Each structure stands twice: as C-alpha cells, then as structure tokens.
Amino acid sequence: MEYLTTVELSERWGISSRRIGVLCADGRIDGVIKKGKTWLIPSAAKKPDDARVKTGKYIKEKGE
C-alpha cells in the first residue's frame, strides 16, 4: 500500500497540511498511521466532508 504525507496530500486535496493533520488526529481519515511526528495517509483515502459550521452562526438548543 502506498502512503502519502500531509504535505503531499494537501497539494492533491487543496487544503492545508495542518488541516489534514487535524483530520487525522480526529480520526476522520481511515487507515492513517502516525510514525513519530509524521502522519502517513493511504493514497486511496477519500477527503472527508467539511463538518465545520458553514453559516458562521452557532445554533443553541432550547434550554441551554
């Protein structure tokens, strides 16, 4: 299996290598391996959907 680093994958996906590191740490990318300080991501990994708030507003539930 071929693995890519966060820098190599950032060029492919068009997002920062820091963001990819956060996605790896959160377990949002399947099959990642951490070797020392480097994340190794399978080359066939799919880019996860952006789950951050898109409206810029945080919605509170009633009773909070």
PDB file of N, H, CA, C and O in Angstrom:
ATOM      1  N   MET A   1       0.846  -1.180   0.000  1.00  0.00           N
ATOM      2  CA  MET A   1       0.000   0.000   0.000  1.00  0.00           C
ATOM      3  C   MET A   1       0.890   1.241   0.000  1.00  0.00           C
ATOM      4  O   MET A   1       1.883   1.301   0.725  1.00  0.00           O
ATOM      5  N   GLU A   2       0.538   2.202  -0.794  1.00  0.00           N
ATOM      6  H   GLU A   2      -0.269   2.153  -1.382  1.00  0.00           H
ATOM      7  CA  GLU A   2       1.305   3.440  -0.888  1.00  0.00           C
ATOM      8  C   GLU A   2       0.726   4.474   0.075  1.00  0.00           C
ATOM      9  O   GLU A   2      -0.489   4.649   0.168  1.00  0.00           O
ATOM     10  N   TYR A   3       1.618   5.151   0.784  1.00  0.00           N
ATOM     11  H   TYR A   3       2.605   5.010   0.708  1.00  0.00           H
ATOM     12  CA  TYR A   3       1.208   6.176   1.740  1.00  0.00           C
ATOM     13  C   TYR A   3       1.721   7.541   1.309  1.00  0.00           C
ATOM     14  O   TYR A   3       2.766   7.654   0.667  1.00  0.00           O
ATOM     15  N   LEU A   4       0.972   8.572   1.671  1.00  0.00           N
ATOM     16  H   LEU A   4       0.124   8.480   2.193  1.00  0.00           H
ATOM     17  CA  LEU A   4       1.347   9.952   1.394  1.00  0.00           C
ATOM     18  C   LEU A   4       1.471  10.705   2.711  1.00  0.00           C
ATOM     19  O   LEU A   4       0.849  10.339   3.708  1.00  0.00           O
ATOM     20  N   THR A   5       2.281  11.760   2.702  1.00  0.00           N
ATOM     21  H   THR A   5       2.786  12.056   1.892  1.00  0.00           H
ATOM     22  CA  THR A   5       2.391  12.620   3.884  1.00  0.00           C
ATOM     23  C   THR A   5       1.318  13.704   3.812  1.00  0.00           C
ATOM     24  O   THR A   5       0.622  13.835   2.805  1.00  0.00           O
ATOM     25  N   THR A   6       1.195  14.465   4.870  1.00  0.00           N
ATOM     26  H   THR A   6       1.761  14.359   5.688  1.00  0.00           H
ATOM     27  CA  THR A   6       0.196  15.536   4.887  1.00  0.00           C
ATOM     28  C   THR A   6       0.515  16.608   3.838  1.00  0.00           C
ATOM     29  O   THR A   6      -0.400  17.192   3.257  1.00  0.00           O
ATOM     30  N   VAL A   7       1.785  16.867   3.596  1.00  0.00           N
ATOM     31  H   VAL A   7       2.528  16.392   4.068  1.00  0.00           H
ATOM     32  CA  VAL A   7       2.174  17.880   2.606  1.00  0.00           C
ATOM     33  C   VAL A   7       1.798  17.417   1.198  1.00  0.00           C
ATOM     34  O   VAL A   7       1.259  18.197   0.412  1.00  0.00           O
ATOM     35  N   GLU A   8       2.080  16.159   0.879  1.00  0.00           N
ATOM     36  H   GLU A   8       2.517  15.526   1.517  1.00  0.00           H
ATOM     37  CA  GLU A   8       1.740  15.624  -0.444  1.00  0.00           C
ATOM     38  C   GLU A   8       0.231  15.606  -0.659  1.00  0.00           C
ATOM     39  O   GLU A   8      -0.258  15.929  -1.741  1.00  0.00           O
ATOM     40  N   LEU A   9      -0.498  15.225   0.385  1.00  0.00           N
ATOM     41  H   LEU A   9      -0.101  14.962   1.264  1.00  0.00           H
ATOM     42  CA  LEU A   9      -1.950  15.153   0.273  1.00  0.00           C
ATOM     43  C   LEU A   9      -2.589  16.543   0.217  1.00  0.00           C
ATOM     44  O   LEU A   9      -3.643  16.716  -0.396  1.00  0.00           O
ATOM     45  N   SER A  10      -1.963  17.524   0.847  1.00  0.00           N
ATOM     46  H   SER A  10      -1.107  17.384   1.344  1.00  0.00           H
ATOM     47  CA  SER A  10      -2.513  18.884   0.812  1.00  0.00           C
ATOM     48  C   SER A  10      -2.497  19.449  -0.604  1.00  0.00           C
ATOM     49  O   SER A  10      -3.396  20.201  -0.981  1.00  0.00           O
ATOM     50  N   GLU A  11      -1.496  19.097  -1.383  1.00  0.00           N
ATOM     51  H   GLU A  11      -0.766  18.486  -1.077  1.00  0.00           H
ATOM     52  CA  GLU A  11      -1.440  19.535  -2.783  1.00  0.00           C
ATOM     53  C   GLU A  11      -2.547  18.866  -3.593  1.00  0.00           C
ATOM     54  O   GLU A  11      -3.138  19.491  -4.474  1.00  0.00           O
ATOM     55  N   ARG A  12      -2.827  17.608  -3.301  1.00  0.00           N
ATOM     56  H   ARG A  12      -2.348  17.099  -2.586  1.00  0.00           H
ATOM     57  CA  ARG A  12      -3.858  16.864  -4.034  1.00  0.00           C
ATOM     58  C   ARG A  12      -5.261  17.340  -3.680  1.00  0.00           C
ATOM     59  O   ARG A  12      -6.101  17.507  -4.564  1.00  0.00           O
ATOM     60  N   TRP A  13      -5.521  17.560  -2.385  1.00  0.00           N
ATOM     61  H   TRP A  13      -4.839  17.425  -1.667  1.00  0.00           H
ATOM     62  CA  TRP A  13      -6.856  17.922  -1.923  1.00  0.00           C
ATOM     63  C   TRP A  13      -7.116  19.418  -1.914  1.00  0.00           C
ATOM     64  O   TRP A  13      -8.275  19.829  -1.846  1.00  0.00           O
ATOM     65  N   GLY A  14      -6.083  20.245  -1.979  1.00  0.00           N
ATOM     66  H   GLY A  14      -5.142  19.911  -2.034  1.00  0.00           H
ATOM     67  CA  GLY A  14      -6.265  21.688  -1.996  1.00  0.00           C
ATOM     68  C   GLY A  14      -6.588  22.296  -0.642  1.00  0.00           C
ATOM     69  O   GLY A  14      -7.217  23.352  -0.569  1.00  0.00           O
ATOM     70  N   ILE A  15      -6.158  21.631   0.445  1.00  0.00           N
ATOM     71  H   ILE A  15      -5.647  20.774   0.386  1.00  0.00           H
ATOM     72  CA  ILE A  15      -6.311  22.192   1.786  1.00  0.00           C
ATOM     73  C   ILE A  15      -4.948  22.154   2.468  1.00  0.00           C
ATOM     74  O   ILE A  15      -4.032  21.494   1.977  1.00  0.00           O
ATOM     75  N   SER A  16      -4.805  22.847   3.584  1.00  0.00           N
ATOM     76  H   SER A  16      -5.549  23.383   3.982  1.00  0.00           H
ATOM     77  CA  SER A  16      -3.502  22.943   4.235  1.00  0.00           C
ATOM     78  C   SER A  16      -3.096  21.621   4.879  1.00  0.00           C
ATOM     79  O   SER A  16      -3.941  20.804   5.245  1.00  0.00           O
ATOM     80  N   SER A  17      -1.792  21.432   5.008  1.00  0.00           N
ATOM     81  H   SER A  17      -1.105  22.096   4.711  1.00  0.00           H
ATOM     82  CA  SER A  17      -1.285  20.217   5.644  1.00  0.00           C
ATOM     83  C   SER A  17      -1.660  20.199   7.124  1.00  0.00           C
ATOM     84  O   SER A  17      -1.840  19.129   7.705  1.00  0.00           O
ATOM     85  N   ARG A  18      -1.778  21.369   7.731  1.00  0.00           N
ATOM     86  H   ARG A  18      -1.632  22.238   7.259  1.00  0.00           H
ATOM     87  CA  ARG A  18      -2.203  21.455   9.130  1.00  0.00           C
ATOM     88  C   ARG A  18      -3.626  20.929   9.301  1.00  0.00           C
ATOM     89  O   ARG A  18      -3.914  20.206  10.254  1.00  0.00           O
ATOM     90  N   ARG A  19      -4.512  21.292   8.377  1.00  0.00           N
ATOM     91  H   ARG A  19      -4.278  21.880   7.603  1.00  0.00           H
ATOM     92  CA  ARG A  19      -5.900  20.821   8.433  1.00  0.00           C
ATOM     93  C   ARG A  19      -5.950  19.303   8.271  1.00  0.00           C
ATOM     94  O   ARG A  19      -6.744  18.635   8.934  1.00  0.00           O
ATOM     95  N   ILE A  20      -5.116  18.762   7.404  1.00  0.00           N
ATOM     96  H   ILE A  20      -4.471  19.305   6.865  1.00  0.00           H
ATOM     97  CA  ILE A  20      -5.083  17.315   7.217  1.00  0.00           C
ATOM     98  C   ILE A  20      -4.596  16.630   8.490  1.00  0.00           C
ATOM     99  O   ILE A  20      -5.097  15.566   8.854  1.00  0.00           O
ATOM    100  N   GLY A  21      -3.622  17.237   9.168  1.00  0.00           N
ATOM    101  H   GLY A  21      -3.215  18.101   8.873  1.00  0.00           H
ATOM    102  CA  GLY A  21      -3.162  16.697  10.449  1.00  0.00           C
ATOM    103  C   GLY A  21      -4.262  16.668  11.488  1.00  0.00           C
ATOM    104  O   GLY A  21      -4.367  15.716  12.261  1.00  0.00           O
ATOM    105  N   VAL A  22      -5.082  17.704  11.511  1.00  0.00           N
ATOM    106  H   VAL A  22      -4.997  18.478  10.883  1.00  0.00           H
ATOM    107  CA  VAL A  22      -6.219  17.755  12.439  1.00  0.00           C
ATOM    108  C   VAL A  22      -7.230  16.660  12.098  1.00  0.00           C
ATOM    109  O   VAL A  22      -7.753  15.997  12.994  1.00  0.00           O
ATOM    110  N   LEU A  23      -7.506  16.472  10.808  1.00  0.00           N
ATOM    111  H   LEU A  23      -7.081  17.011  10.081  1.00  0.00           H
ATOM    112  CA  LEU A  23      -8.435  15.418  10.390  1.00  0.00           C
ATOM    113  C   LEU A  23      -7.910  14.044  10.786  1.00  0.00           C
ATOM    114  O   LEU A  23      -8.685  13.181  11.198  1.00  0.00           O
ATOM    115  N   CYS A  24      -6.601  13.832  10.667  1.00  0.00           N
ATOM    116  H   CYS A  24      -5.972  14.533  10.332  1.00  0.00           H
ATOM    117  CA  CYS A  24      -6.004  12.557  11.080  1.00  0.00           C
ATOM    118  C   CYS A  24      -6.127  12.358  12.584  1.00  0.00           C
ATOM    119  O   CYS A  24      -6.502  11.279  13.042  1.00  0.00           O
ATOM    120  N   ALA A  25      -5.815  13.392  13.348  1.00  0.00           N
ATOM    121  H   ALA A  25      -5.511  14.269  12.976  1.00  0.00           H
ATOM    122  CA  ALA A  25      -5.877  13.305  14.811  1.00  0.00           C
ATOM    123  C   ALA A  25      -7.300  13.057  15.300  1.00  0.00           C
ATOM    124  O   ALA A  25      -7.500  12.384  16.311  1.00  0.00           O
ATOM    125  N   ASP A  26      -8.286  13.595  14.591  1.00  0.00           N
ATOM    126  H   ASP A  26      -8.123  14.141  13.770  1.00  0.00           H
ATOM    127  CA  ASP A  26      -9.689  13.406  14.965  1.00  0.00           C
ATOM    128  C   ASP A  26     -10.246  12.070  14.491  1.00  0.00           C
ATOM    129  O   ASP A  26     -11.385  11.732  14.816  1.00  0.00           O
ATOM    130  N   GLY A  27      -9.467  11.303  13.728  1.00  0.00           N
ATOM    131  H   GLY A  27      -8.542  11.578  13.464  1.00  0.00           H
ATOM    132  CA  GLY A  27      -9.931  10.006  13.241  1.00  0.00           C
ATOM    133  C   GLY A  27     -10.896  10.112  12.077  1.00  0.00           C
ATOM    134  O   GLY A  27     -11.688   9.197  11.856  1.00  0.00           O
ATOM    135  N   ARG A  28     -10.851  11.205  11.326  1.00  0.00           N
ATOM    136  H   ARG A  28     -10.207  11.948  11.506  1.00  0.00           H
ATOM    137  CA  ARG A  28     -11.796  11.420  10.224  1.00  0.00           C
ATOM    138  C   ARG A  28     -11.312  10.815   8.908  1.00  0.00           C
ATOM    139  O   ARG A  28     -12.076  10.741   7.946  1.00  0.00           O
ATOM    140  N   ILE A  29     -10.040  10.377   8.856  1.00  0.00           N
ATOM    141  H   ILE A  29      -9.419  10.437   9.638  1.00  0.00           H
ATOM    142  CA  ILE A  29      -9.498   9.737   7.659  1.00  0.00           C
ATOM    143  C   ILE A  29      -9.139   8.304   8.033  1.00  0.00           C
ATOM    144  O   ILE A  29      -8.401   8.072   8.990  1.00  0.00           O
ATOM    145  N   ASP A  30      -9.664   7.350   7.278  1.00  0.00           N
ATOM    146  H   ASP A  30     -10.264   7.538   6.500  1.00  0.00           H
ATOM    147  CA  ASP A  30      -9.444   5.933   7.580  1.00  0.00           C
ATOM    148  C   ASP A  30      -8.056   5.477   7.154  1.00  0.00           C
ATOM    149  O   ASP A  30      -7.540   5.898   6.120  1.00  0.00           O
ATOM    150  N   GLY A  31      -7.456   4.601   7.975  1.00  0.00           N
ATOM    151  H   GLY A  31      -7.875   4.259   8.815  1.00  0.00           H
ATOM    152  CA  GLY A  31      -6.208   3.935   7.612  1.00  0.00           C
ATOM    153  C   GLY A  31      -4.941   4.718   7.867  1.00  0.00           C
ATOM    154  O   GLY A  31      -3.880   4.328   7.381  1.00  0.00           O
ATOM    155  N   VAL A  32      -5.012   5.815   8.615  1.00  0.00           N
ATOM    156  H   VAL A  32      -5.875   6.132   9.010  1.00  0.00           H
ATOM    157  CA  VAL A  32      -3.811   6.616   8.849  1.00  0.00           C
ATOM    158  C   VAL A  32      -2.903   5.952   9.879  1.00  0.00           C
ATOM    159  O   VAL A  32      -3.364   5.231  10.763  1.00  0.00           O
ATOM    160  N   ILE A  33      -1.620   6.208   9.747  1.00  0.00           N
ATOM    161  H   ILE A  33      -1.245   6.793   9.029  1.00  0.00           H
ATOM    162  CA  ILE A  33      -0.611   5.699  10.674  1.00  0.00           C
ATOM    163  C   ILE A  33       0.252   6.884  11.092  1.00  0.00           C
ATOM    164  O   ILE A  33       0.589   7.731  10.265  1.00  0.00           O
ATOM    165  N   LYS A  34       0.605   6.946  12.359  1.00  0.00           N
ATOM    166  H   LYS A  34       0.330   6.259  13.032  1.00  0.00           H
ATOM    167  CA  LYS A  34       1.486   8.016  12.815  1.00  0.00           C
ATOM    168  C   LYS A  34       2.850   7.417  13.115  1.00  0.00           C
ATOM    169  O   LYS A  34       2.979   6.549  13.979  1.00  0.00           O
ATOM    170  N   LYS A  35       3.867   7.881  12.401  1.00  0.00           N
ATOM    171  H   LYS A  35       3.763   8.585  11.699  1.00  0.00           H
ATOM    172  CA  LYS A  35       5.255   7.462  12.610  1.00  0.00           C
ATOM    173  C   LYS A  35       6.012   8.656  13.161  1.00  0.00           C
ATOM    174  O   LYS A  35       6.329   9.588  12.422  1.00  0.00           O
ATOM    175  N   GLY A  36       6.303   8.633  14.450  1.00  0.00           N
ATOM    176  H   GLY A  36       6.046   7.875  15.050  1.00  0.00           H
ATOM    177  CA  GLY A  36       6.953   9.775  15.075  1.00  0.00           C
ATOM    178  C   GLY A  36       6.024  10.972  15.050  1.00  0.00           C
ATOM    179  O   GLY A  36       4.954  10.947  15.659  1.00  0.00           O
ATOM    180  N   LYS A  37       6.434  12.033  14.340  1.00  0.00           N
ATOM    181  H   LYS A  37       7.303  12.054  13.846  1.00  0.00           H
ATOM    182  CA  LYS A  37       5.596  13.227  14.217  1.00  0.00           C
ATOM    183  C   LYS A  37       4.888  13.293  12.866  1.00  0.00           C
ATOM    184  O   LYS A  37       4.170  14.255  12.593  1.00  0.00           O
ATOM    185  N   THR A  38       5.079  12.289  12.024  1.00  0.00           N
ATOM    186  H   THR A  38       5.662  11.507  12.246  1.00  0.00           H
ATOM    187  CA  THR A  38       4.556  12.310  10.660  1.00  0.00           C
ATOM    188  C   THR A  38       3.338  11.421  10.518  1.00  0.00           C
ATOM    189  O   THR A  38       3.342  10.270  10.957  1.00  0.00           O
ATOM    190  N   TRP A  39       2.295  11.958   9.904  1.00  0.00           N
ATOM    191  H   TRP A  39       2.291  12.892   9.548  1.00  0.00           H
ATOM    192  CA  TRP A  39       1.112  11.167   9.571  1.00  0.00           C
ATOM    193  C   TRP A  39       1.317  10.538   8.204  1.00  0.00           C
ATOM    194  O   TRP A  39       1.729  11.217   7.263  1.00  0.00           O
ATOM    195  N   LEU A  40       1.036   9.256   8.087  1.00  0.00           N
ATOM    196  H   LEU A  40       0.701   8.704   8.852  1.00  0.00           H
ATOM    197  CA  LEU A  40       1.072   8.556   6.808  1.00  0.00           C
ATOM    198  C   LEU A  40      -0.359   8.193   6.445  1.00  0.00           C
ATOM    199  O   LEU A  40      -1.046   7.496   7.191  1.00  0.00           O
ATOM    200  N   ILE A  41      -0.797   8.675   5.294  1.00  0.00           N
ATOM    201  H   ILE A  41      -0.239   9.242   4.688  1.00  0.00           H
ATOM    202  CA  ILE A  41      -2.186   8.511   4.864  1.00  0.00           C
ATOM    203  C   ILE A  41      -2.206   7.664   3.602  1.00  0.00           C
ATOM    204  O   ILE A  41      -1.442   7.937   2.676  1.00  0.00           O
ATOM    205  N   PRO A  42      -3.063   6.636   3.536  1.00  0.00           N
ATOM    206  CA  PRO A  42      -3.152   5.825   2.318  1.00  0.00           C
ATOM    207  C   PRO A  42      -3.470   6.696   1.104  1.00  0.00           C
ATOM    208  O   PRO A  42      -4.279   7.620   1.192  1.00  0.00           O
ATOM    209  N   SER A  43      -2.835   6.400  -0.022  1.00  0.00           N
ATOM    210  H   SER A  43      -2.178   5.649  -0.093  1.00  0.00           H
ATOM    211  CA  SER A  43      -3.034   7.224  -1.225  1.00  0.00           C
ATOM    212  C   SER A  43      -4.464   7.130  -1.746  1.00  0.00           C
ATOM    213  O   SER A  43      -4.914   8.020  -2.467  1.00  0.00           O
ATOM    214  N   ALA A  44      -5.180   6.073  -1.395  1.00  0.00           N
ATOM    215  H   ALA A  44      -4.814   5.350  -0.809  1.00  0.00           H
ATOM    216  CA  ALA A  44      -6.559   5.900  -1.857  1.00  0.00           C
ATOM    217  C   ALA A  44      -7.583   6.509  -0.895  1.00  0.00           C
ATOM    218  O   ALA A  44      -8.788   6.370  -1.104  1.00  0.00           O
ATOM    219  N   ALA A  45      -7.109   7.182   0.154  1.00  0.00           N
ATOM    220  H   ALA A  45      -6.130   7.295   0.323  1.00  0.00           H
ATOM    221  CA  ALA A  45      -8.027   7.774   1.142  1.00  0.00           C
ATOM    222  C   ALA A  45      -8.885   8.846   0.489  1.00  0.00           C
ATOM    223  O   ALA A  45      -8.432   9.578  -0.391  1.00  0.00           O
ATOM    224  N   LYS A  46     -10.132   8.922   0.937  1.00  0.00           N
ATOM    225  H   LYS A  46     -10.500   8.328   1.652  1.00  0.00           H
ATOM    226  CA  LYS A  46     -11.069   9.917   0.413  1.00  0.00           C
ATOM    227  C   LYS A  46     -11.113  11.117   1.342  1.00  0.00           C
ATOM    228  O   LYS A  46     -11.017  10.977   2.562  1.00  0.00           O
ATOM    229  N   LYS A  47     -11.258  12.290   0.758  1.00  0.00           N
ATOM    230  H   LYS A  47     -11.336  12.404  -0.232  1.00  0.00           H
ATOM    231  CA  LYS A  47     -11.337  13.523   1.526  1.00  0.00           C
ATOM    232  C   LYS A  47     -12.667  13.546   2.279  1.00  0.00           C
ATOM    233  O   LYS A  47     -13.727  13.428   1.665  1.00  0.00           O
ATOM    234  N   PRO A  48     -12.617  13.699   3.617  1.00  0.00           N
ATOM    235  CA  PRO A  48     -13.873  13.731   4.374  1.00  0.00           C
ATOM    236  C   PRO A  48     -14.628  15.034   4.135  1.00  0.00           C
ATOM    237  O   PRO A  48     -14.038  16.056   3.783  1.00  0.00           O
ATOM    238  N   ASP A  49     -15.928  14.979   4.330  1.00  0.00           N
ATOM    239  H   ASP A  49     -16.407  14.149   4.615  1.00  0.00           H
ATOM    240  CA  ASP A  49     -16.753  16.177   4.201  1.00  0.00           C
ATOM    241  C   ASP A  49     -16.372  17.179   5.281  1.00  0.00           C
ATOM    242  O   ASP A  49     -15.942  16.799   6.370  1.00  0.00           O
ATOM    243  N   ASP A  50     -16.531  18.436   4.978  1.00  0.00           N
ATOM    244  H   ASP A  50     -16.881  18.745   4.093  1.00  0.00           H
ATOM    245  CA  ASP A  50     -16.242  19.505   5.918  1.00  0.00           C
ATOM    246  C   ASP A  50     -17.392  19.598   6.916  1.00  0.00           C
ATOM    247  O   ASP A  50     -18.502  19.987   6.551  1.00  0.00           O
ATOM    248  N   ALA A  51     -17.134  19.243   8.172  1.00  0.00           N
ATOM    249  H   ALA A  51     -16.233  18.927   8.468  1.00  0.00           H
ATOM    250  CA  ALA A  51     -18.186  19.215   9.190  1.00  0.00           C
ATOM    251  C   ALA A  51     -18.206  20.487  10.034  1.00  0.00           C
ATOM    252  O   ALA A  51     -18.962  20.577  11.002  1.00  0.00           O
ATOM    253  N   ARG A  52     -17.378  21.471   9.672  1.00  0.00           N
ATOM    254  H   ARG A  52     -16.764  21.397   8.886  1.00  0.00           H
ATOM    255  CA  ARG A  52     -17.378  22.724  10.431  1.00  0.00           C
ATOM    256  C   ARG A  52     -18.649  23.510  10.134  1.00  0.00           C
ATOM    257  O   ARG A  52     -19.330  23.263   9.139  1.00  0.00           O
ATOM    258  N   VAL A  53     -18.955  24.456  11.009  1.00  0.00           N
ATOM    259  H   VAL A  53     -18.401  24.657  11.817  1.00  0.00           H
ATOM    260  CA  VAL A  53     -20.154  25.283  10.857  1.00  0.00           C
ATOM    261  C   VAL A  53     -19.984  26.146   9.607  1.00  0.00           C
ATOM    262  O   VAL A  53     -18.989  26.857   9.470  1.00  0.00           O
ATOM    263  N   LYS A  54     -20.951  26.083   8.707  1.00  0.00           N
ATOM    264  H   LYS A  54     -21.760  25.505   8.818  1.00  0.00           H
ATOM    265  CA  LYS A  54     -20.847  26.802   7.448  1.00  0.00           C
ATOM    266  C   LYS A  54     -21.560  28.156   7.463  1.00  0.00           C
ATOM    267  O   LYS A  54     -21.250  29.024   6.648  1.00  0.00           O
ATOM    268  N   THR A  55     -22.509  28.343   8.380  1.00  0.00           N
ATOM    269  H   THR A  55     -22.761  27.638   9.042  1.00  0.00           H
ATOM    270  CA  THR A  55     -23.279  29.582   8.407  1.00  0.00           C
ATOM    271  C   THR A  55     -22.559  30.702   9.147  1.00  0.00           C
ATOM    272  O   THR A  55     -22.894  31.876   8.987  1.00  0.00           O
ATOM    273  N   GLY A  56     -21.573  30.339   9.955  1.00  0.00           N
ATOM    274  H   GLY A  56     -21.300  29.385  10.086  1.00  0.00           H
ATOM    275  CA  GLY A  56     -20.902  31.345  10.774  1.00  0.00           C
ATOM    276  C   GLY A  56     -21.644  31.627  12.061  1.00  0.00           C
ATOM    277  O   GLY A  56     -21.202  32.455  12.858  1.00  0.00           O
ATOM    278  N   LYS A  57     -22.757  30.962  12.281  1.00  0.00           N
ATOM    279  H   LYS A  57     -23.116  30.289  11.634  1.00  0.00           H
ATOM    280  CA  LYS A  57     -23.542  31.150  13.495  1.00  0.00           C
ATOM    281  C   LYS A  57     -23.620  29.821  14.235  1.00  0.00           C
ATOM    282  O   LYS A  57     -23.735  28.754  13.632  1.00  0.00           O
ATOM    283  N   TYR A  58     -23.555  29.914  15.526  1.00  0.00           N
ATOM    284  H   TYR A  58     -23.461  30.780  16.016  1.00  0.00           H
ATOM    285  CA  TYR A  58     -23.711  28.725  16.344  1.00  0.00           C
ATOM    286  C   TYR A  58     -25.145  28.682  16.845  1.00  0.00           C
ATOM    287  O   TYR A  58     -25.639  29.651  17.421  1.00  0.00           O
ATOM    288  N   ILE A  59     -25.794  27.586  16.630  1.00  0.00           N
ATOM    289  H   ILE A  59     -25.393  26.799  16.162  1.00  0.00           H
ATOM    290  CA  ILE A  59     -27.202  27.437  16.967  1.00  0.00           C
ATOM    291  C   ILE A  59     -27.312  26.762  18.328  1.00  0.00           C
ATOM    292  O   ILE A  59     -26.815  25.650  18.512  1.00  0.00           O
ATOM    293  N   LYS A  60     -27.951  27.417  19.269  1.00  0.00           N
ATOM    294  H   LYS A  60     -28.354  28.320  19.119  1.00  0.00           H
ATOM    295  CA  LYS A  60     -28.140  26.849  20.588  1.00  0.00           C
ATOM    296  C   LYS A  60     -29.476  26.117  20.623  1.00  0.00           C
ATOM    297  O   LYS A  60     -30.467  26.571  20.053  1.00  0.00           O
ATOM    298  N   GLU A  61     -29.480  25.003  21.289  1.00  0.00           N
ATOM    299  H   GLU A  61     -28.674  24.634  21.752  1.00  0.00           H
ATOM    300  CA  GLU A  61     -30.707  24.261  21.506  1.00  0.00           C
ATOM    301  C   GLU A  61     -31.511  24.958  22.598  1.00  0.00           C
ATOM    302  O   GLU A  61     -30.942  25.637  23.452  1.00  0.00           O
ATOM    303  N   LYS A  62     -32.810  24.797  22.574  1.00  0.00           N
ATOM    304  H   LYS A  62     -33.272  24.245  21.880  1.00  0.00           H
ATOM    305  CA  LYS A  62     -33.650  25.380  23.620  1.00  0.00           C
ATOM    306  C   LYS A  62     -33.287  24.771  24.954  1.00  0.00           C
ATOM    307  O   LYS A  62     -33.079  23.562  25.061  1.00  0.00           O
ATOM    308  N   GLY A  63     -33.211  25.599  25.958  1.00  0.00           N
ATOM    309  H   GLY A  63     -33.379  26.581  25.871  1.00  0.00           H
ATOM    310  CA  GLY A  63     -32.904  25.128  27.302  1.00  0.00           C
ATOM    311  C   GLY A  63     -31.425  25.240  27.651  1.00  0.00           C
ATOM    312  O   GLY A  63     -31.038  24.885  28.765  1.00  0.00           O
ATOM    313  N   GLU A  64     -30.595  25.716  26.746  1.00  0.00           N
ATOM    314  H   GLU A  64     -30.909  26.005  25.841  1.00  0.00           H
ATOM    315  CA  GLU A  64     -29.170  25.864  27.057  1.00  0.00           C
ATOM    316  C   GLU A  64     -28.880  27.219  27.622  1.00  0.00           C
ATOM    317  O   GLU A  64     -27.731  27.521  27.943  1.00  0.00           O
TER     318      GLU A  64
END
